[in-house]
């Protein structure tokens, strides 16, 4: 257990560094976007590619994927039932569902998987599922409901949209290399690995920097937000644990990875989507901030109990 807690301490320390840097004005609020883009478009794809290319595919597509899918389904159904009762629009429902279930697999999931669990590839199936299936479905709903136009969305745009995501492309390329059993030359891999080494610290500094500026934006505690945050922070990891423990019959440390990754907070991408589609921006912003603040103690508690 001490090793896992020590790993979390290191992650939190780097995130706190980013927070302090933001408080003292060493980096400006707009610099968080620069660091996040560097992590999202360059460093994290490099890390995903190198880890997935070298990973055992049987390890990647295993318990983590199953528990993630089931826990995802549970929280989404609960939220959808609530929004039907509350008579929310399709756009409000789509953003709310994402806020309740779309985990921060890139900026925080990769560091947690790589540094705490010791295998960055564990987060790859979550990334792939979210960008290849969840996001396109949400975009289709949001596009059709945008400004009440009800316009039809072409199948081609839905299929091609995930391929614009660098995390998806990097994960798919890594899968291809692994499936073909290719051994890439060191001359090619060394610069990629060097860039990949920056993924964890850059993402965590950006993560802490975003928290230092997060309180400047208004948040709300209306029932949609409270439900989304409760589902994301508490119900999803509990559901993942229940499936792993009583359905898949896992015990001890084997329960850590599926439960811990299910406890990741709402991804910042959800707020980006809400801004782009002009739908439920306050809900998305509030869910991202509140789930982020709550997730660290929850994940530390999970790590302490399951190791």
VOLO-379204 format. One record per residue (C-alpha): residue number from 1; residue in three letters; chain; x, y, z. Coordinates in Angstrom, 1 decimal, padded with zeros to 4 digits. Each point is the difference from the previous one (the first is absolute). Layout:
// VOLO-379204
[NUM, Ala, A, [X, Y, Z]]
...
This chain:
// VOLO-379204
[1, Unk, A, [000.0, 000.0, 000.0]]
[2, Unk, A, [002.8, 002.4, 000.8]]
[3, Unk, A, [001.3, -000.1, -003.6]]
[4, Unk, A, [-003.4, 000.9, -001.4]]
[5, Unk, A, [-000.5, 002.8, 002.6]]
[6, Unk, A, [003.5, 001.2, -000.8]]
[7, Unk, A, [-000.8, 000.1, -003.7]]
[8, Unk, A, [-003.2, 002.0, 000.7]]
[9, Unk, A, [002.0, 002.4, 002.2]]
[10, Unk, A, [002.4, 000.6, -002.9]]
[11, Unk, A, [-002.9, 000.7, -002.4]]
[12, Unk, A, [-001.7, 002.3, 002.4]]
[13, Unk, A, [003.2, 001.8, 000.7]]
[14, Unk, A, [000.5, 000.8, -003.7]]
[15, Unk, A, [-003.6, 001.1, -000.3]]
[16, Unk, A, [000.4, 002.2, 003.0]]
[17, Unk, A, [003.1, 001.5, -001.6]]
[18, Unk, A, [-002.2, 001.0, -003.0]]
[19, Unk, A, [-002.5, 001.5, 002.4]]
[20, Unk, A, [002.6, 002.0, 001.9]]
[21, Unk, A, [001.5, 001.2, -003.3]]
[22, Unk, A, [-003.4, 001.2, -001.0]]
[23, Unk, A, [-000.7, 001.7, 003.3]]
[24, Unk, A, [003.3, 001.9, -000.1]]
[25, Unk, A, [-000.4, 001.0, -003.6]]
[26, Unk, A, [003.1, -001.8, -001.3]]
[27, Unk, A, [-002.2, -001.3, -002.8]]
[28, Unk, A, [-003.1, 001.8, -001.2]]
[29, Unk, A, [-003.5, -001.5, -000.3]]
[30, Unk, A, [000.4, -000.2, -003.7]]
[31, Unk, A, [003.2, -002.0, 000.4]]
[32, Unk, A, [-002.1, -002.9, 001.3]]
[33, Unk, A, [-001.5, -000.3, -003.4]]
[34, Unk, A, [003.5, -000.2, -001.6]]
[35, Unk, A, [001.1, -002.7, 002.5]]
[36, Unk, A, [-003.2, -001.9, -000.5]]
[37, Unk, A, [000.3, 000.1, -003.8]]
[38, Unk, A, [003.7, -001.1, 000.3]]
[39, Unk, A, [-001.1, -002.9, 002.1]]
[40, Unk, A, [-003.1, -000.9, -002.0]]
[41, Unk, A, [001.4, 000.3, -003.5]]
[42, Unk, A, [003.7, -001.0, 000.5]]
[43, Unk, A, [001.2, -001.5, 003.2]]
[44, Unk, A, [-003.0, -002.2, 001.0]]
[45, Unk, A, [-000.5, -001.5, -003.5]]
[46, Unk, A, [003.7, -000.9, 000.1]]
[47, Unk, A, [-000.4, -001.7, 003.4]]
[48, Unk, A, [-003.1, -001.9, -001.2]]
[49, Unk, A, [001.7, -001.1, -003.2]]
[50, Unk, A, [003.1, -001.3, 001.8]]
[51, Unk, A, [-001.9, -001.8, 002.8]]
[52, Unk, A, [-002.7, -001.6, -002.2]]
[53, Unk, A, [002.6, -001.0, -002.7]]
[54, Unk, A, [001.9, -002.0, 002.7]]
[55, Unk, A, [-003.0, -001.2, 001.9]]
[56, Unk, A, [-001.5, -003.4, 000.2]]
[57, Unk, A, [-003.4, 000.4, -001.7]]
[58, Unk, A, [-001.6, -002.5, 002.3]]
[59, Unk, A, [000.9, 002.3, 002.9]]
[60, Unk, A, [-001.4, 003.1, -001.7]]
[61, Unk, A, [-003.4, -001.4, -000.9]]
[62, Unk, A, [-000.9, -001.7, 003.3]]
[63, Unk, A, [-001.5, 000.9, 003.3]]
[64, Unk, A, [000.5, 003.7, -000.3]]
[65, Unk, A, [-002.0, 000.2, -003.2]]
[66, Unk, A, [-002.9, -002.2, 001.3]]
[67, Unk, A, [-000.4, 001.8, 003.3]]
[68, Unk, A, [000.2, 003.4, -001.7]]
[69, Unk, A, [-002.7, -000.9, -002.5]]
[70, Unk, A, [-002.4, -001.3, 002.7]]
[71, Unk, A, [000.6, 002.8, 002.5]]
[72, Unk, A, [-000.4, 002.5, -002.9]]
[73, Unk, A, [-003.3, -001.6, -001.0]]
[74, Unk, A, [-001.3, 000.2, 003.6]]
[75, Unk, A, [000.7, 003.7, 000.6]]
[76, Unk, A, [-001.2, 000.9, -003.5]]
[77, Unk, A, [-003.4, -001.8, 000.5]]
[78, Unk, A, [-000.5, 001.7, 003.4]]
[79, Unk, A, [000.8, 003.4, -001.4]]
[80, Unk, A, [-002.2, -000.5, -003.0]]
[81, Unk, A, [-003.0, -001.1, 002.2]]
[82, Unk, A, [000.5, 003.2, 002.0]]
[83, Unk, A, [000.1, 002.4, -002.9]]
[84, Unk, A, [-003.1, -001.6, -001.5]]
[85, Unk, A, [-001.8, 000.6, 003.2]]
[86, Unk, A, [001.4, 003.6, 000.1]]
[87, Unk, A, [-000.9, 000.5, -003.7]]
[88, Unk, A, [003.4, 001.1, -001.2]]
[89, Unk, A, [000.7, 000.5, -003.7]]
[90, Unk, A, [002.1, -002.5, -002.0]]
[91, Unk, A, [003.0, 002.3, 000.1]]
[92, Unk, A, [-000.3, 000.5, 003.8]]
[93, Unk, A, [-000.3, -003.8, 000.4]]
[94, Unk, A, [003.0, -000.7, -002.3]]
[95, Unk, A, [002.3, 002.4, 001.9]]
[96, Unk, A, [-001.3, -001.2, 003.4]]
[97, Unk, A, [000.7, -003.7, -001.0]]
[98, Unk, A, [003.5, 000.9, -001.0]]
[99, Unk, A, [000.6, 001.9, 003.2]]
[100, Unk, A, [-001.2, -003.0, 002.0]]
[101, Unk, A, [002.1, -002.6, -001.8]]
[102, Unk, A, [002.7, 001.3, -002.4]]
[103, Unk, A, [003.2, -000.4, 002.0]]
[104, Unk, A, [003.2, 002.1, -000.2]]
[105, Unk, A, [001.9, -002.9, -001.6]]
[106, Unk, A, [002.5, 002.2, -001.8]]
[107, Unk, A, [001.3, 002.7, 002.3]]
[108, Unk, A, [-000.4, -001.9, 003.3]]
[109, Unk, A, [-000.8, -003.6, -001.0]]
[110, Unk, A, [003.4, -000.6, -001.8]]
[111, Unk, A, [002.0, 001.3, 003.0]]
[112, Unk, A, [-002.0, -002.1, 002.4]]
[113, Unk, A, [000.3, -003.1, -002.1]]
[114, Unk, A, [003.7, 000.4, -000.8]]
[115, Unk, A, [001.2, 001.2, 003.4]]
[116, Unk, A, [-002.3, -001.5, 002.6]]
[117, Unk, A, [-001.1, -003.3, -001.8]]
[118, Unk, A, [003.3, -000.4, -001.9]]
[119, Unk, A, [-001.6, -000.5, -003.4]]
[120, Unk, A, [-001.0, 003.0, -002.1]]
[121, Unk, A, [-001.7, -002.4, -002.5]]
[122, Unk, A, [-002.7, -000.8, 002.5]]
[123, Unk, A, [-001.7, 003.3, -000.9]]
[124, Unk, A, [000.1, -000.6, -003.8]]
[125, Unk, A, [-003.3, -001.9, -000.3]]
[126, Unk, A, [-001.8, 002.8, 001.9]]
[127, Unk, A, [001.5, 002.6, -002.3]]
[128, Unk, A, [-001.0, -002.0, -003.1]]
[129, Unk, A, [-003.6, -000.6, 001.3]]
[130, Unk, A, [-000.5, 003.6, 000.9]]
[131, Unk, A, [001.3, 001.6, -003.2]]
[132, Unk, A, [-001.2, -002.7, -002.4]]
[133, Unk, A, [-003.5, -000.7, 001.4]]
[134, Unk, A, [-001.1, 002.3, 002.8]]
[135, Unk, A, [001.1, 003.3, -001.5]]
[136, Unk, A, [-001.4, -000.6, -003.6]]
[137, Unk, A, [-003.4, -001.0, 001.4]]
[138, Unk, A, [-000.1, 003.1, 002.2]]
[139, Unk, A, [001.1, 002.2, -002.9]]
[140, Unk, A, [-002.7, -001.5, -002.2]]
[141, Unk, A, [-002.6, 000.9, 002.7]]
[142, Unk, A, [001.4, 003.5, 000.5]]
[143, Unk, A, [000.3, 000.7, -003.7]]
[144, Unk, A, [-003.6, -001.1, -000.7]]
[145, Unk, A, [-001.3, 002.1, 002.9]]
[146, Unk, A, [002.3, 003.0, -000.6]]
[147, Unk, A, [-002.0, 003.3, 000.2]]
[148, Unk, A, [-003.2, -002.1, -000.5]]
[149, Unk, A, [000.7, -000.7, -003.6]]
[150, Unk, A, [-000.4, -003.7, 000.2]]
[151, Unk, A, [002.3, -000.3, -003.0]]
[152, Unk, A, [001.2, -003.5, -001.0]]
[153, Unk, A, [003.6, -001.0, 000.6]]
[154, Unk, A, [001.9, -001.8, -002.7]]
[155, Unk, A, [001.3, -003.5, 000.8]]
[156, Unk, A, [003.4, 001.1, -001.5]]
[157, Unk, A, [000.4, 002.9, 002.5]]
[158, Unk, A, [-000.8, -002.3, 002.9]]
[159, Unk, A, [002.5, -002.7, -001.1]]
[160, Unk, A, [002.8, 002.4, -000.9]]
[161, Unk, A, [-000.2, 002.3, 003.1]]
[162, Unk, A, [001.9, -002.5, 002.4]]
[163, Unk, A, [002.9, -000.1, -002.5]]
[164, Unk, A, [000.6, 003.6, 000.6]]
[165, Unk, A, [000.9, -000.8, 003.7]]
[166, Unk, A, [003.7, -000.6, 000.5]]
[167, Unk, A, [-000.5, -002.3, 002.9]]
[168, Unk, A, [-002.2, -002.2, -002.2]]
[169, Unk, A, [002.5, 000.0, -002.9]]
[170, Unk, A, [003.0, -000.8, 002.3]]
[171, Unk, A, [-001.9, -002.8, 001.8]]
[172, Unk, A, [-001.1, -001.5, -003.4]]
[173, Unk, A, [003.6, 000.2, -001.3]]
[174, Unk, A, [001.3, -001.6, 003.1]]
[175, Unk, A, [-002.6, -002.8, -000.3]]
[176, Unk, A, [001.1, -000.6, -003.6]]
[177, Unk, A, [003.6, -000.3, 000.9]]
[178, Unk, A, [-000.8, -002.4, 002.8]]
[179, Unk, A, [-002.3, -002.1, -002.1]]
[180, Unk, A, [002.6, -000.3, -002.8]]
[181, Unk, A, [002.7, -000.8, 002.5]]
[182, Unk, A, [002.2, 002.8, -001.4]]
[183, Unk, A, [003.2, 001.1, 001.6]]
[184, Unk, A, [000.7, 003.6, -000.9]]
[185, Unk, A, [003.6, 001.1, -000.3]]
[186, Unk, A, [001.5, 001.8, 003.0]]
[187, Unk, A, [000.8, 003.0, -002.2]]
[188, Unk, A, [-003.8, 000.5, -000.4]]
[189, Unk, A, [-001.1, -001.0, 003.5]]
[190, Unk, A, [002.5, 002.0, 002.1]]
[191, Unk, A, [-001.3, 003.5, -000.9]]
[192, Unk, A, [-003.6, -001.2, 000.4]]
[193, Unk, A, [000.9, -001.4, 003.4]]
[194, Unk, A, [001.7, 003.2, 000.9]]
[195, Unk, A, [-003.1, 002.0, -000.8]]
[196, Unk, A, [-002.1, -002.5, 001.8]]
[197, Unk, A, [001.9, 000.5, 003.2]]
[198, Unk, A, [-001.3, 003.6, 000.1]]
[199, Unk, A, [-003.7, -001.1, -000.1]]
[200, Unk, A, [-000.4, -000.6, 003.8]]
[201, Unk, A, [001.7, 003.1, 001.4]]
[202, Unk, A, [-001.4, 002.4, -002.7]]
[203, Unk, A, [-003.6, -001.4, 000.4]]
[204, Unk, A, [000.2, 000.3, 003.8]]
[205, Unk, A, [001.4, 003.5, 000.0]]
[206, Unk, A, [-002.8, 001.0, -002.4]]
[207, Unk, A, [-002.5, -001.7, 002.2]]
[208, Unk, A, [001.1, 001.9, 003.1]]
[209, Unk, A, [000.2, 003.2, -001.9]]
[210, Unk, A, [-003.6, -000.4, -001.2]]
[211, Unk, A, [-001.1, -000.5, 003.6]]
[212, Unk, A, [001.7, 003.3, 001.1]]
[213, Unk, A, [-002.2, 001.8, -002.6]]
[214, Unk, A, [-003.1, -002.1, 000.4]]
[215, Unk, A, [-001.5, 001.9, 002.8]]
[216, Unk, A, [-000.3, 003.1, -002.2]]
[217, Unk, A, [-002.8, -001.6, -001.9]]
[218, Unk, A, [-003.4, -000.2, 001.4]]
[219, Unk, A, [-001.3, -003.4, 001.1]]
[220, Unk, A, [-003.4, -001.2, 001.0]]
[221, Unk, A, [-001.3, -002.7, 002.3]]
[222, Unk, A, [-003.3, -000.6, -001.7]]
[223, Unk, A, [-001.3, -003.5, -000.1]]
[224, Unk, A, [001.3, -000.9, -003.4]]
[225, Unk, A, [003.5, 000.8, 001.2]]
[226, Unk, A, [-000.3, -001.7, 003.3]]
[227, Unk, A, [-001.3, -003.1, -001.6]]
[228, Unk, A, [002.7, -000.1, -002.7]]
[229, Unk, A, [002.8, 000.6, 002.5]]
[230, Unk, A, [-001.4, -002.6, 002.4]]
[231, Unk, A, [-000.3, -002.6, -002.8]]
[232, Unk, A, [003.5, 000.7, -001.3]]
[233, Unk, A, [001.8, 000.2, 003.3]]
[234, Unk, A, [-001.7, -002.6, 002.1]]
[235, Unk, A, [-002.4, -002.2, -002.0]]
[236, Unk, A, [002.2, -000.8, -003.0]]
[237, Unk, A, [003.0, -001.3, 002.1]]
[238, Unk, A, [-002.4, -001.9, 002.3]]
[239, Unk, A, [-001.7, -001.7, -003.0]]
[240, Unk, A, [003.4, -000.8, -001.5]]
[241, Unk, A, [001.1, -001.6, 003.3]]
[242, Unk, A, [-003.2, -002.0, 000.3]]
[243, Unk, A, [000.3, -001.4, -003.5]]
[244, Unk, A, [003.7, -000.9, 000.6]]
[245, Unk, A, [-000.6, -001.4, 003.4]]
[246, Unk, A, [-003.3, -001.9, -000.2]]
[247, Unk, A, [-000.4, -000.7, -003.7]]
[248, Unk, A, [003.6, -000.5, -001.2]]
[249, Unk, A, [001.1, -001.4, 003.4]]
[250, Unk, A, [003.1, 002.1, 000.4]]
[251, Unk, A, [001.7, 000.5, 003.4]]
[252, Unk, A, [002.5, 002.2, 001.7]]
[253, Unk, A, [002.4, 002.1, -002.2]]
[254, Unk, A, [-001.7, -001.3, -003.2]]
[255, Unk, A, [-003.0, 002.3, 000.9]]
[256, Unk, A, [002.2, 003.1, 000.0]]
[257, Unk, A, [000.3, 000.8, -003.7]]
[258, Unk, A, [-003.6, -000.2, -001.1]]
[259, Unk, A, [-001.3, 001.8, 003.1]]
[260, Unk, A, [002.7, 002.7, -000.1]]
[261, Unk, A, [-000.4, 000.8, -003.7]]
[262, Unk, A, [-003.8, 000.2, 000.5]]
[263, Unk, A, [000.5, 002.6, 002.7]]
[264, Unk, A, [001.8, 002.5, -002.4]]
[265, Unk, A, [-001.8, 003.3, -000.1]]
[266, Unk, A, [-002.1, 001.5, -002.9]]
[267, Unk, A, [002.2, 000.8, -003.0]]
[268, Unk, A, [000.6, 003.6, -000.8]]
[269, Unk, A, [-000.9, -000.9, -003.6]]
[270, Unk, A, [-003.7, 000.0, 001.2]]
[271, Unk, A, [000.2, 003.7, 000.7]]
[272, Unk, A, [001.7, 000.6, -003.4]]
[273, Unk, A, [-002.9, -001.9, -001.7]]
[274, Unk, A, [-002.6, 002.0, 002.0]]
[275, Unk, A, [001.6, 003.3, -001.1]]
[276, Unk, A, [000.2, -001.1, -003.6]]
[277, Unk, A, [-003.7, -001.0, -000.1]]
[278, Unk, A, [-001.2, 002.8, 002.3]]
[279, Unk, A, [-001.7, -002.5, 002.2]]
[280, Unk, A, [000.1, -000.3, 003.8]]
[281, Unk, A, [003.3, 001.8, 000.4]]
[282, Unk, A, [-000.5, 000.7, 003.7]]
[283, Unk, A, [-000.9, -003.7, 000.7]]
[284, Unk, A, [003.1, -001.2, -001.8]]
[285, Unk, A, [002.3, 002.5, 001.6]]
[286, Unk, A, [-001.4, -000.7, 003.5]]
[287, Unk, A, [000.2, -003.8, -000.5]]
[288, Unk, A, [003.6, 000.2, -001.2]]
[289, Unk, A, [001.1, 002.2, 002.9]]
[290, Unk, A, [-001.9, -001.8, 002.8]]
[291, Unk, A, [000.8, -003.5, -001.1]]
[292, Unk, A, [003.7, 000.9, -000.4]]
[293, Unk, A, [000.2, 001.4, 003.5]]
[294, Unk, A, [-001.8, -003.1, 001.4]]
[295, Unk, A, [001.8, -002.6, -002.0]]
[296, Unk, A, [003.5, 000.3, 001.5]]
[297, Unk, A, [-001.1, -000.9, 003.6]]
[298, Unk, A, [-002.3, -002.7, -001.4]]
[299, Unk, A, [002.8, -001.6, -002.1]]
[300, Unk, A, [002.4, 000.2, 002.9]]
[301, Unk, A, [-002.6, -001.8, 002.2]]
[302, Unk, A, [-000.5, -002.6, -002.6]]
[303, Unk, A, [003.7, -000.6, -000.3]]
[304, Unk, A, [000.4, -000.3, 003.7]]
[305, Unk, A, [-002.9, -002.5, 000.4]]
[306, Unk, A, [000.8, -002.2, -002.9]]
[307, Unk, A, [003.8, -000.4, 000.4]]
